[in-house]
Amino acid sequence: MLAHWELIIRLVIAAGLGSLIGAERERLIWAAGLRTHMLVCVGSCLFMVVSAYGFATVLGPNVILDPSRVAAQVVSGIGFLGAGSILLRGDLVRGLTTAASLWTVAAIGLAVGGGLYVEAIAATIIILLILAGIKPLEKWYQRRSQTLHVRLRVARGKMSLNSLSEILGFASGRISRFTCTPDSNSKYDDVDITIKRLSAEGMAAIVRKLEALPIVKDAVKMPDSN
């Protein structure tokens, strides 16, 4: 059994490491922020301490305990708390990253409770790099991977998927949807096109190119249904 002061230090270290990750979530105004991450980390650390040292007085020749059982329950139990931070708004799911950070904070708490200080600190640094350092790269990729939905009014029978592919050139391989609906009340067809993996500049350039075609009467950019 370790000294009480050393076990208390483990709890303090867990609170400090949890606060670093919680501060990053707090900065983005998430419900699971600074205090939540600190509580999860300290709680996980305490579970690990109790699992490893809390039953020392009952151990004997005929009593064998598995200290990993309590820690294993933390891994599964933290999922309920993580699920509470996930929000579903229509087709948009938010909070998955925060749920994952709670899960990893629990792992850090278990590591500190088990005396794996170096591993816990290293994991905290890596998680902070993922949450804060990778985000600009993720945003850049999202800006380069937008989806264009455009509706055209085209002279009847003048546009097909093959002709559109020739017009768009390199972007033709990114066409995911092409539908042509004849309008019985006019001499035009309604053409709906969806093109994926485009930057904002690429989207604007394609719309301008389509608007400039002699066979196109109107070109309207539609909102993203996703």
Backbone as CSV, one residue per row, in Angstrom:
resi,resn,N_x,N_y,N_z,CA_x,CA_y,CA_z,C_x,C_y,C_z
1,MET,0.851,-1.195,0.000,0.000,0.000,0.000,0.884,1.242,0.000
2,LEU,0.638,2.134,-0.935,1.401,3.363,-1.008,0.954,4.339,0.080
3,ALA,1.808,5.322,0.321,1.469,6.354,1.308,0.305,7.199,0.804
4,HIS,-0.450,7.733,1.755,-1.620,8.532,1.387,-1.229,9.746,0.545
5,TRP,-0.112,10.368,0.886,0.268,11.573,0.148,0.551,11.268,-1.322
6,GLU,1.109,10.086,-1.599,1.388,9.745,-2.993,0.099,9.490,-3.774
7,LEU,-0.889,8.888,-3.124,-2.174,8.666,-3.784,-2.886,9.997,-4.046
8,ILE,-2.747,10.923,-3.094,-3.351,12.250,-3.286,-2.679,12.981,-4.435
9,ILE,-1.362,12.834,-4.542,-0.638,13.463,-5.655,-1.151,12.919,-6.991
10,ARG,-1.445,11.631,-7.040,-1.979,11.054,-8.274,-3.311,11.695,-8.645
11,LEU,-4.143,11.924,-7.648,-5.433,12.569,-7.916,-5.230,14.001,-8.410
12,VAL,-4.276,14.706,-7.828,-4.001,16.096,-8.243,-3.460,16.125,-9.670
13,ILE,-2.542,15.190,-9.985,-2.001,15.126,-11.351,-3.120,14.829,-12.344
14,ALA,-4.019,13.910,-11.982,-5.143,13.595,-12.867,-6.014,14.817,-13.101
15,ALA,-6.263,15.600,-12.046,-7.062,16.820,-12.197,-6.369,17.809,-13.128
16,GLY,-5.042,17.930,-12.987,-4.304,18.862,-13.835,-4.308,18.455,-15.295
17,LEU,-4.075,17.181,-15.564,-4.078,16.721,-16.950,-5.479,16.817,-17.564
18,GLY,-6.495,16.472,-16.779,-7.869,16.593,-17.274,-8.251,18.027,-17.567
19,SER,-7.715,18.964,-16.755,-8.042,20.379,-16.968,-7.460,20.903,-18.275
20,LEU,-6.299,20.384,-18.689,-5.695,20.848,-19.938,-6.583,20.518,-21.134
21,ILE,-7.097,19.298,-21.160,-7.980,18.898,-22.259,-9.336,19.571,-22.118
22,GLY,-9.834,19.684,-20.894,-11.123,20.352,-20.682,-11.094,21.811,-21.071
23,ALA,-9.950,22.470,-20.879,-9.840,23.884,-21.252,-9.990,24.068,-22.752
24,GLU,-9.465,23.121,-23.525,-9.605,23.205,-24.982,-11.063,23.061,-25.395
25,ARG,-11.801,22.161,-24.734,-13.228,22.004,-25.024,-14.017,23.209,-24.514
26,GLU,-13.603,23.770,-23.376,-14.274,24.950,-22.818,-14.122,26.140,-23.749
27,ARG,-12.977,26.235,-24.403,-12.721,27.333,-25.336,-13.728,27.344,-26.475
28,LEU,-14.208,26.149,-26.857,-15.193,26.033,-27.933,-16.621,26.010,-27.419
29,ILE,-16.791,26.316,-26.115,-18.104,26.460,-25.470,-18.915,25.183,-25.581
30,TRP,-18.307,24.043,-25.297,-19.034,22.778,-25.243,-19.526,22.541,-23.830
31,ALA,-20.654,21.834,-23.720,-21.238,21.548,-22.407,-20.263,20.753,-21.543
32,ALA,-19.593,19.770,-22.157,-18.575,19.001,-21.436,-17.259,19.750,-21.552
33,GLY,-17.010,20.639,-20.589,-15.837,21.492,-20.676,-14.825,21.204,-19.594
34,LEU,-14.335,22.263,-18.960,-13.228,22.156,-18.012,-13.572,21.267,-16.829
35,ARG,-14.652,21.576,-16.122,-14.977,20.834,-14.903,-15.333,19.381,-15.197
36,THR,-16.058,19.158,-16.308,-16.451,17.784,-16.648,-15.241,16.913,-16.906
37,HIS,-14.282,17.413,-17.671,-13.093,16.625,-17.975,-12.244,16.400,-16.724
38,MET,-12.179,17.405,-15.855,-11.430,17.229,-14.614,-12.083,16.167,-13.736
39,LEU,-13.407,16.202,-13.633,-14.108,15.224,-12.807,-13.936,13.807,-13.349
40,VAL,-14.030,13.670,-14.664,-13.872,12.345,-15.276,-12.470,11.806,-15.022
41,CYS,-11.467,12.653,-15.172,-10.091,12.215,-14.998,-9.809,11.853,-13.542
42,VAL,-10.253,12.691,-12.617,-10.042,12.401,-11.196,-10.823,11.163,-10.782
43,GLY,-12.077,11.053,-11.258,-12.882,9.890,-10.918,-12.261,8.602,-11.423
44,SER,-11.759,8.619,-12.648,-11.121,7.427,-13.204,-9.862,7.072,-12.416
45,CYS,-9.104,8.100,-12.040,-7.902,7.875,-11.250,-8.259,7.236,-9.910
46,LEU,-9.302,7.751,-9.273,-9.719,7.203,-7.987,-10.200,5.765,-8.121
47,PHE,-10.927,5.474,-9.179,-11.352,4.092,-9.419,-10.141,3.165,-9.519
48,MET,-9.124,3.643,-10.236,-7.927,2.819,-10.400,-7.206,2.622,-9.071
49,VAL,-7.123,3.691,-8.270,-6.471,3.595,-6.964,-7.224,2.629,-6.059
50,VAL,-8.562,2.759,-6.052,-9.373,1.857,-5.237,-9.213,0.420,-5.713
51,SER,-9.198,0.239,-7.042,-9.066,-1.110,-7.587,-7.731,-1.743,-7.229
52,ALA,-6.674,-0.928,-7.228,-5.332,-1.469,-6.988,-4.991,-1.604,-5.515
53,TYR,-5.497,-0.644,-4.685,-5.048,-0.618,-3.292,-6.182,-0.666,-2.273
54,GLY,-7.418,-0.520,-2.737,-8.512,-0.395,-1.778,-8.906,-1.672,-1.078
55,PHE,-8.468,-2.808,-1.588,-8.876,-4.087,-1.001,-7.693,-4.828,-0.375
56,ALA,-6.660,-4.091,-0.043,-5.455,-4.725,0.499,-5.726,-5.422,1.823
57,THR,-6.677,-4.889,2.605,-6.916,-5.448,3.934,-7.624,-6.801,3.893
58,VAL,-8.269,-7.144,2.779,-9.009,-8.406,2.708,-8.228,-9.493,1.978
59,LEU,-7.046,-9.135,1.496,-6.248,-10.121,0.786,-5.681,-11.162,1.762
60,GLY,-5.625,-12.355,1.296,-5.091,-13.441,2.116,-4.776,-14.636,1.258
61,PRO,-4.373,-15.741,1.916,-4.028,-16.946,1.143,-5.175,-17.458,0.289
62,ASN,-6.403,-17.287,0.764,-7.561,-17.816,0.041,-8.359,-16.742,-0.690
63,VAL,-7.853,-15.512,-0.728,-8.554,-14.394,-1.374,-7.668,-13.833,-2.483
64,ILE,-8.148,-13.932,-3.693,-7.412,-13.411,-4.845,-8.304,-12.407,-5.561
65,LEU,-7.801,-11.201,-5.754,-8.567,-10.143,-6.412,-7.929,-9.781,-7.742
66,ASP,-8.777,-9.379,-8.683,-8.309,-8.924,-9.994,-8.436,-7.405,-10.042
67,PRO,-7.349,-6.655,-9.874,-7.439,-5.189,-9.837,-7.849,-4.560,-11.160
68,SER,-7.841,-5.334,-12.237,-8.193,-4.764,-13.540,-9.708,-4.704,-13.763
69,ARG,-10.488,-5.357,-12.905,-11.921,-5.440,-13.159,-12.607,-4.077,-13.013
70,VAL,-12.233,-3.329,-11.971,-12.829,-2.005,-11.781,-12.438,-1.084,-12.925
71,ALA,-11.163,-1.143,-13.342,-10.707,-0.309,-14.455,-11.463,-0.646,-15.734
72,ALA,-11.752,-1.913,-15.942,-12.480,-2.314,-17.146,-13.883,-1.749,-17.149
73,GLN,-14.490,-1.661,-15.967,-15.837,-1.095,-15.888,-15.841,0.408,-16.174
74,VAL,-14.748,1.083,-15.851,-14.641,2.508,-16.179,-14.676,2.697,-17.686
75,VAL,-13.966,1.846,-18.412,-13.902,1.958,-19.876,-15.295,1.854,-20.483
76,SER,-16.096,0.903,-20.006,-17.443,0.745,-20.565,-18.414,1.773,-19.997
77,GLY,-18.258,2.115,-18.720,-19.189,3.047,-18.096,-19.080,4.469,-18.607
78,ILE,-17.875,4.880,-19.013,-17.693,6.255,-19.494,-18.449,6.499,-20.780
79,GLY,-18.839,5.411,-21.474,-19.595,5.570,-22.712,-20.936,6.243,-22.498
80,PHE,-21.551,6.038,-21.351,-22.834,6.677,-21.082,-22.680,8.192,-20.966
81,LEU,-21.597,8.624,-20.323,-21.352,10.062,-20.206,-21.010,10.662,-21.559
82,GLY,-20.232,9.928,-22.346,-19.887,10.424,-23.676,-21.101,10.544,-24.573
83,ALA,-22.025,9.584,-24.449,-23.237,9.641,-25.274,-24.063,10.876,-24.969
84,GLY,-23.995,11.351,-23.734,-24.763,12.544,-23.369,-24.260,13.818,-24.007
85,SER,-23.021,13.812,-24.501,-22.461,15.012,-25.135,-22.681,15.027,-26.641
86,ILE,-23.279,13.955,-27.192,-23.510,13.872,-28.633,-24.901,14.401,-28.946
87,LEU,-24.978,15.320,-29.878,-26.241,15.936,-30.268,-26.546,15.585,-31.716
88,LEU,-27.812,15.271,-31.976,-28.268,15.003,-33.342,-29.250,16.096,-33.738
89,ARG,-28.864,16.891,-34.723,-29.710,17.970,-35.226,-29.960,17.722,-36.700
90,GLY,-31.111,17.117,-36.988,-31.406,16.734,-38.360,-30.442,15.650,-38.793
91,ASP,-29.696,15.916,-39.870,-28.691,14.986,-40.351,-27.300,15.297,-39.820
92,LEU,-27.201,16.317,-38.953,-25.907,16.764,-38.449,-25.670,16.205,-37.052
93,VAL,-24.566,15.500,-36.890,-24.177,14.939,-35.597,-23.037,15.785,-35.035
94,ARG,-23.219,16.281,-33.802,-22.191,17.092,-33.166,-21.851,16.493,-31.807
95,GLY,-20.646,16.716,-31.356,-20.237,16.271,-30.039,-19.428,14.992,-30.023
96,LEU,-19.178,14.398,-31.186,-18.422,13.152,-31.218,-16.995,13.352,-30.711
97,THR,-16.394,14.471,-31.066,-15.028,14.735,-30.618,-14.972,14.920,-29.112
98,THR,-15.968,15.638,-28.559,-16.018,15.819,-27.115,-16.235,14.492,-26.404
99,ALA,-17.100,13.643,-26.952,-17.311,12.321,-26.370,-16.010,11.514,-26.377
100,ALA,-15.268,11.620,-27.483,-13.986,10.906,-27.566,-12.976,11.469,-26.576
101,SER,-12.993,12.788,-26.369,-12.053,13.386,-25.420,-12.369,12.949,-23.993
102,LEU,-13.660,12.814,-23.659,-14.031,12.298,-22.339,-13.524,10.868,-22.155
103,TRP,-13.648,10.094,-23.197,-13.200,8.702,-23.148,-11.687,8.619,-22.929
104,THR,-10.941,9.446,-23.662,-9.492,9.428,-23.515,-9.053,10.017,-22.180
105,VAL,-9.789,11.022,-21.666,-9.479,11.575,-20.353,-9.636,10.504,-19.275
106,ALA,-10.649,9.664,-19.425,-10.821,8.554,-18.485,-9.610,7.631,-18.533
107,ALA,-9.095,7.382,-19.738,-7.906,6.541,-19.866,-6.699,7.194,-19.201
108,ILE,-6.572,8.515,-19.316,-5.468,9.226,-18.664,-5.585,9.091,-17.151
109,GLY,-6.813,9.224,-16.635,-7.015,9.063,-15.202,-6.623,7.679,-14.725
110,LEU,-6.967,6.665,-15.487,-6.584,5.300,-15.127,-5.067,5.141,-15.138
111,ALA,-4.413,5.751,-16.125,-2.952,5.656,-16.213,-2.296,6.324,-15.006
112,VAL,-2.788,7.503,-14.629,-2.222,8.197,-13.463,-2.472,7.374,-12.202
113,GLY,-3.687,6.839,-12.077,-3.990,6.018,-10.915,-3.108,4.798,-10.819
114,GLY,-2.660,4.286,-11.941,-1.765,3.135,-11.960,-0.300,3.499,-11.861
115,GLY,-0.009,4.805,-11.717,1.375,5.246,-11.577,2.121,5.422,-12.882
116,LEU,1.418,5.396,-14.010,2.067,5.567,-15.317,2.084,7.057,-15.681
117,TYR,2.894,7.826,-14.968,2.887,9.279,-15.133,3.385,9.719,-16.514
118,VAL,4.474,9.142,-16.938,5.050,9.537,-18.228,4.077,9.251,-19.356
119,GLU,3.453,8.087,-19.329,2.493,7.720,-20.368,1.276,8.640,-20.339
120,ALA,0.822,8.986,-19.127,-0.349,9.863,-19.002,-0.049,11.258,-19.537
121,ILE,1.126,11.790,-19.205,1.510,13.121,-19.696,1.680,13.101,-21.208
122,ALA,2.317,12.051,-21.725,2.496,11.943,-23.174,1.150,11.864,-23.885
123,ALA,0.213,11.088,-23.331,-1.115,10.980,-23.937,-1.832,12.320,-23.919
124,THR,-1.667,13.084,-22.830,-2.301,14.408,-22.749,-1.770,15.330,-23.836
125,ILE,-0.471,15.338,-24.025,0.127,16.192,-25.060,-0.367,15.785,-26.445
126,ILE,-0.399,14.478,-26.702,-0.867,14.000,-28.005,-2.325,14.381,-28.246
127,ILE,-3.154,14.233,-27.217,-4.581,14.571,-27.355,-4.761,16.057,-27.613
128,LEU,-3.992,16.895,-26.919,-4.080,18.340,-27.151,-3.658,18.692,-28.575
129,LEU,-2.621,18.025,-29.070,-2.205,18.264,-30.454,-3.308,17.862,-31.434
130,ILE,-3.988,16.770,-31.135,-5.079,16.325,-32.011,-6.235,17.308,-31.980
131,LEU,-6.618,17.750,-30.772,-7.789,18.615,-30.634,-7.532,20.023,-31.168
132,ALA,-6.378,20.575,-30.850,-6.104,21.969,-31.223,-5.233,22.093,-32.461
133,GLY,-4.237,21.233,-32.588,-3.292,21.376,-33.690,-3.798,20.856,-35.018
134,ILE,-4.599,19.796,-34.980,-5.090,19.203,-36.226,-6.322,19.937,-36.754
135,LYS,-6.987,20.715,-35.918,-8.231,21.367,-36.337,-8.051,22.281,-37.548
136,PRO,-7.005,23.130,-37.599,-6.825,23.946,-38.821,-6.672,23.091,-40.072
137,LEU,-5.957,21.960,-39.965,-5.803,21.074,-41.111,-7.148,20.470,-41.511
138,GLU,-7.955,20.116,-40.515,-9.277,19.560,-40.791,-10.159,20.591,-41.491
139,LYS,-10.120,21.847,-41.031,-10.913,22.902,-41.663,-10.457,23.141,-43.097
140,TRP,-9.133,23.103,-43.311,-8.618,23.288,-44.673,-9.131,22.184,-45.581
141,TYR,-9.118,20.955,-45.086,-9.596,19.837,-45.900,-11.081,19.974,-46.192
142,GLN,-11.859,20.415,-45.197,-13.294,20.588,-45.407,-13.575,21.665,-46.441
143,ARG,-12.766,22.735,-46.427,-12.945,23.793,-47.434,-12.624,23.286,-48.828
144,ARG,-11.715,22.306,-48.910,-11.347,21.738,-50.200,-12.255,20.594,-50.624
145,SER,-13.208,20.225,-49.801,-14.043,19.052,-50.071,-15.528,19.387,-49.921
146,GLN,-15.940,20.495,-50.510,-17.341,20.876,-50.454,-18.113,20.234,-51.614
147,THR,-19.433,20.242,-51.468,-20.309,19.645,-52.477,-21.146,20.733,-53.131
148,LEU,-21.151,20.723,-54.448,-21.921,21.702,-55.226,-23.208,21.068,-55.737
149,HIS,-24.333,21.717,-55.454,-25.628,21.333,-56.008,-26.102,22.486,-56.889
150,VAL,-26.305,22.228,-58.154,-26.720,23.290,-59.070,-27.862,22.786,-59.959
151,ARG,-28.815,23.666,-60.213,-29.961,23.355,-61.081,-29.894,24.251,-62.313
152,LEU,-29.961,23.619,-63.480,-29.856,24.343,-64.747,-31.180,24.271,-65.501
153,ARG,-31.444,25.348,-66.237,-32.519,25.344,-67.245,-31.816,25.310,-68.583
154,VAL,-31.912,24.153,-69.270,-31.122,23.904,-70.484,-32.061,23.673,-71.661
155,ALA,-31.632,24.142,-72.818,-32.406,23.891,-74.035,-32.643,22.389,-74.180
156,ARG,-33.863,22.032,-74.533,-34.283,20.629,-74.532,-33.357,19.758,-75.386
157,GLY,-32.904,18.662,-74.732,-32.089,17.678,-75.427,-30.675,18.103,-75.719
158,LYS,-30.240,19.219,-75.176,-28.910,19.736,-75.511,-27.825,19.346,-74.497
159,MET,-28.216,18.759,-73.361,-27.204,18.398,-72.381,-27.380,16.954,-71.924
160,SER,-26.279,16.224,-71.934,-26.245,14.856,-71.420,-25.075,14.745,-70.452
161,LEU,-24.968,13.605,-69.824,-23.862,13.412,-68.887,-22.519,13.463,-69.617
162,ASN,-22.477,12.927,-70.827,-21.229,12.954,-71.593,-20.833,14.369,-71.981
163,SER,-21.808,15.138,-72.432,-21.494,16.516,-72.825,-21.096,17.351,-71.615
164,LEU,-21.746,17.096,-70.463,-21.365,17.816,-69.245,-19.947,17.460,-68.828
165,SER,-19.572,16.198,-68.960,-18.225,15.767,-68.598,-17.183,16.469,-69.464
166,GLU,-17.481,16.630,-70.759,-16.548,17.331,-71.642,-16.425,18.799,-71.241
167,ILE,-17.532,19.389,-70.801,-17.517,20.804,-70.408,-16.689,21.013,-69.143
168,LEU,-16.869,20.125,-68.154,-16.216,20.305,-66.859,-14.758,19.881,-66.867
169,GLY,-14.368,19.011,-67.756,-12.974,18.576,-67.814,-12.594,17.734,-66.611
170,PHE,-11.574,18.198,-65.851,-11.039,17.397,-64.745,-12.078,17.150,-63.662
171,ALA,-13.049,18.049,-63.535,-14.050,17.904,-62.474,-15.131,16.895,-62.822
172,SER,-15.103,16.358,-64.034,-16.155,15.440,-64.448,-16.159,14.156,-63.608
173,GLY,-14.989,13.752,-63.134,-14.910,12.541,-62.320,-15.522,12.710,-60.948
174,ARG,-15.881,13.936,-60.575,-16.455,14.201,-59.259,-17.976,14.355,-59.300
175,ILE,-18.562,14.136,-60.476,-20.025,14.213,-60.596,-20.638,12.990,-59.917
176,SER,-21.471,13.224,-58.919,-22.114,12.113,-58.211,-23.592,11.992,-58.547
177,ARG,-24.148,13.009,-59.205,-25.579,12.956,-59.532,-25.845,13.820,-60.754
178,PHE,-26.615,13.249,-61.688,-27.031,13.992,-62.882,-28.432,13.527,-63.246
179,THR,-29.385,14.429,-63.162,-30.769,14.106,-63.546,-31.283,15.172,-64.488
180,CYS,-31.990,14.714,-65.510,-32.565,15.616,-66.507,-34.073,15.376,-66.565
181,THR,-34.833,16.423,-66.260,-36.295,16.321,-66.231,-36.887,17.260,-67.279
182,PRO,-37.500,16.731,-68.327,-38.117,17.597,-69.345,-39.297,18.369,-68.772
183,ASP,-39.428,19.611,-69.184,-40.572,20.443,-68.799,-41.552,20.462,-69.963
184,SER,-42.694,19.828,-69.759,-43.674,19.703,-70.852,-44.278,21.036,-71.246
185,ASN,-44.159,22.043,-70.400,-44.769,23.345,-70.679,-43.800,24.338,-71.311
186,SER,-42.593,23.900,-71.554,-41.619,24.812,-72.159,-40.653,24.020,-73.021
187,LYS,-39.731,24.716,-73.629,-38.742,24.080,-74.496,-37.413,23.858,-73.764
188,TYR,-37.488,23.794,-72.431,-36.282,23.618,-71.638,-36.376,22.361,-70.773
189,ASP,-35.212,21.833,-70.416,-35.098,20.727,-69.467,-34.557,21.269,-68.143
190,ASP,-35.008,20.673,-67.056,-34.438,20.977,-65.744,-33.360,19.931,-65.445
191,VAL,-32.145,20.400,-65.277,-31.013,19.500,-65.035,-30.465,19.761,-63.634
192,ASP,-30.441,18.723,-62.804,-29.878,18.812,-61.451,-28.542,18.080,-61.427
193,ILE,-27.522,18.776,-60.927,-26.165,18.239,-60.910,-25.599,18.342,-59.505
194,THR,-24.920,17.298,-59.069,-24.201,17.306,-57.801,-22.754,16.922,-58.072
195,ILE,-21.838,17.780,-57.620,-20.411,17.547,-57.823,-19.731,17.637,-56.463
196,LYS,-18.949,16.620,-56.113,-18.317,16.550,-54.803,-16.833,16.886,-54.871
197,ARG,-16.276,17.119,-53.669,-14.838,17.367,-53.472,-14.345,18.572,-54.259
198,LEU,-14.983,19.718,-53.991,-14.602,20.959,-54.648,-14.240,22.009,-53.598
199,SER,-13.326,22.888,-53.952,-13.064,24.050,-53.110,-14.092,25.129,-53.435
200,ALA,-14.138,26.167,-52.593,-15.072,27.262,-52.834,-14.774,27.953,-54.165
201,GLU,-13.487,28.083,-54.452,-13.120,28.706,-55.729,-13.515,27.820,-56.904
202,GLY,-13.326,26.499,-56.743,-13.709,25.577,-57.802,-15.198,25.568,-58.058
203,MET,-15.982,25.675,-56.985,-17.438,25.730,-57.138,-17.860,26.965,-57.919
204,ALA,-17.294,28.110,-57.548,-17.643,29.354,-58.237,-17.244,29.306,-59.706
205,ALA,-16.079,28.720,-59.999,-15.610,28.640,-61.382,-16.531,27.755,-62.222
206,ILE,-17.003,26.648,-61.652,-17.904,25.754,-62.389,-19.237,26.426,-62.653
207,VAL,-19.773,27.134,-61.661,-21.044,27.832,-61.854,-20.908,28.876,-62.956
208,ARG,-19.795,29.627,-62.961,-19.584,30.636,-64.009,-19.477,29.987,-65.383
209,LYS,-18.800,28.846,-65.453,-18.649,28.151,-66.722,-20.000,27.666,-67.246
210,LEU,-20.825,27.157,-66.370,-22.148,26.672,-66.785,-23.053,27.832,-67.204
211,GLU,-22.973,28.937,-66.473,-23.802,30.105,-66.815,-23.435,30.656,-68.181
212,ALA,-22.168,30.512,-68.582,-21.709,31.088,-69.844,-22.080,30.241,-71.056
213,LEU,-22.602,29.030,-70.843,-22.950,28.171,-71.976,-24.166,28.724,-72.713
214,PRO,-24.128,28.742,-74.032,-25.275,29.265,-74.808,-26.555,28.461,-74.582
215,ILE,-26.435,27.187,-74.270,-27.636,26.346,-74.124,-28.273,26.482,-72.746
216,VAL,-27.599,27.184,-71.840,-28.109,27.307,-70.469,-28.830,28.634,-70.321
217,LYS,-30.100,28.548,-69.886,-30.879,29.759,-69.639,-30.646,30.274,-68.221
218,ASP,-30.704,29.386,-67.238,-30.501,29.761,-65.843,-29.615,28.716,-65.168
219,ALA,-28.818,29.175,-64.204,-28.005,28.290,-63.370,-28.141,28.765,-61.938
220,VAL,-28.738,27.923,-61.107,-29.009,28.294,-59.720,-28.283,27.341,-58.785
221,LYS,-27.444,27.889,-57.921,-26.773,27.078,-56.925,-27.744,26.750,-55.795
222,MET,-27.927,25.468,-55.521,-28.877,25.019,-54.511,-28.173,24.826,-53.184
223,PRO,-28.906,24.968,-52.062,-28.282,24.727,-50.752,-27.897,23.272,-50.591
224,ASP,-26.871,23.066,-49.762,-26.393,21.701,-49.506,-27.396,20.991,-48.623
225,SER,-27.952,19.873,-49.119,-28.974,19.128,-48.386,-28.380,18.344,-47.235
226,ASN,-27.025,18.202,-47.167,-26.386,17.467,-46.101,-26.151,18.343,-44.890
